Amino acid sequence: MSLKHERYAPDSSYAWLRLAMALLVGTVACVGTWSVVVVLPSVQAEFGTARAGASLPYTAVMLGFGFGNILMGRIADRYGIVVPIVMGGVFLGAGYVLAGLAGTLWQFALAHGLLIGIGGAAGFSPLIADLSHWFRKHRGLAVVFGASGSYLAGVIWPQVITWGLQNHGWRATHIGIGLTALVVLVPLSLFFRRRPAAETLAAAEASSAGARGDLGLSANQLQLLLSVAGFACCVAMSMPQVHIVAYCGDLGYGVARGAEMLSLMLLLGIISRIGSGFVSDRIGGAATLALGSVMQGVALFLYLFFDGLTSLYIVTGIFGLFQGGIVPMYAVIIREYLPAKEAGVRIGIVMSATILGMAFGGYISGLIYDLFASYRVAFLNGLAWNLINLAVVSWLMLRARPRLQAA
């Protein structure tokens, strides 16, 4: 093996540097999935709509994010990760400027769905798929680090946006976000020009084909199962993530307290994601996913009984610790069992299912609130969807166990 090849081999120092740069890209690009949560009360007041109507921009951005993960994943498979990152910077820049100038709720929602959501996807599935090619021994850890960019965005951006709302208003804040995304992402894309070696992809292809044969499912059957599981878990996950700010406002604690809880949830979610990477490298993605599903259900259950300010901080922290590692496990499972050359689009499809779950869950929770004037039933709805996820992933874990025992 040449020195040049060793330098750019899986798990090399270059691979870890690439991971660090990907984390930065993801942190900037994934702002759209969190900014709309923080400004939800301001948008509701600005456009004079009900809570369900104010939740529509979130649904729009998540739908765009879901479609964008598939589109950007396919582009990354064919042309490499540079093109999606450049597209992401341009889309986010245009989307946030137009959102800041929107005169109606529908204009605001369309800017989020058609530009911000699609552009933000460049910082999620394509990056995860790209990183998975650069790691073998530590793939699980690398994938969860790469996916943590979306959570790190949730730690940093809500605080920045809250400051912007208080000092400059939501419109100027949106325009500022768009300009920041454009000037950061486009130059950073140049770092990612190198692509994985052909022999690395060939070895990964052979490994996944053997694993899939042991599992006893076709590629499309596994894809469908993971999509169903991903949708269900994220309907459950969306209730606290999308509505915690509004929930705190309703309880009289204020929007700023809700934004702090959201940041706490996502900061601890990063810890959970990193921990799940260590675990998955030892027991496999399916078992780690099942464990995360059980723990998320426990956290949702706790929300039914505690709504004091201190207890909400504690329960929200527990929720963050429990659920953070779930979504990246779908990418780990895909790279264990599905074709490596199709990683971008296949991870994108399953991630889009999780995003659709977030979009549906965010909207249905708002609708349930409007019907019952309480979030209690919305938490129960989340628990029901979590049970569906647990049933699917537990079955998959049992199918995967013989291979893990034989390995």
Protein Blocks (a to p, Z undefined) as FASTA:
>chain_A
ZZklmmmgghiaklmmmmmmmmmmmmmmmmmmmmmmmmmmmmmmmnopafklmmmmmmmm
mmmmmmmmmmmmmmmmmnojklmmmmmmmmmmmmmmmmmmpcbfklmmmmmmmmmmmmmm
mmmmmmmmmmmmmpcklmmmmmmmmmmmmmmmmmmmmmmmmmmmmmnojklmmmmmmmmm
mmmmmmmmmmmmpccdfklmmmmmmmmmmmmmmnopafklmmmmmmmmmmmmmmmmmmmm
mmmmmmmmmnonojklmmmmmmmmmmmmmmmmmmmmmmmmmnojklmmmmmmmmmmmmmm
mmmmgccfklmmmmmmmmmmmmmmmmmmmmmmmmmmmcfklmmmmmmmmmmmmmmmmmmm
mmmmmmmmmmnopaklmmmmmmmmmmmmmmmmmmmmmmmmmmmmmZZ
